[in-house]
């Protein structure tokens, strides 16, 4: 018998057979604990324990719990929409400015133009969906990369914001019927958190348990293979971008109701946290896939980490630093994981590029 054979599977030392040896025991324990899929939950619990010991009088309070739940609900709603775009293989870089535009439009309609709040909300949603439709048409019909199309759209939206706000004026003084959208706390639970949970269940069903969701994810996983299987990939990308815009629009309306005023730069603070949460979510629950519950775990993991550091005396820049590190770490883990699994498409958007290139070369190149 050879030495390699006596050592069991390649890469294991003597006695580490992967079944009953130390390596196998460690793997079995990790599987039982769900470390591969639930690492974020364990890190989240660790944050809670550390902050509870470090700053118990400020961290372990109902006010802190309510603050984190309410503040992150809007981030979560916006992130759910972005999940649909990324799952279809399309980037949306316009959602943050669209959130600001929605806030500005709904606020200006109620204050400057005296439009009833219900009509202002409906008109704002229509405007936001229209932006998603334009993004979708630019990508699927014109053939522009989703990154370029939504980045250009973001610049156009910023021009609209500057025009409506006269270069940066704040808008305030909304009717009570509008501010009540985000203020109730039934049984002490912020209503925004309830909105997020309801939206998450709907999004989870659509993405994970419907034919539409399977076609959407198939498009993001491999646009050419999905098309050969009969999936209308253009439609999936289009719907993903519209969903992202619709969620950002709803987020803009809710944040305006929550804070009772409009800032021309309010959406900027959502860009990094949303992307960080969505990409970190690919390392949780459904590893290697954009998914709803992984995103929710990531949002509150990041929020808890930031909140604890702020309560502990951290300066204002700590939020951007924390989210930036989380985003880089999440993307790095996703890239490494895909390489280990033999995946060829590291990030969303690659499928869109390949589809356009394939259409522009109808004849097969001959090998040189």
Helices and strands as residue ranges (DSSP letters): H 3-6, H 22-33, H 35-54, H 56-59, H 62-87, H 95-111, H 117-137, I 138-142, H 146-164, E 171-172, H 176-183, G 186-188, H 191-208, H 211-221, H 223-228, H 233-259, E 261-262, H 268-281, H 292-311, H 318-340, H 350-360
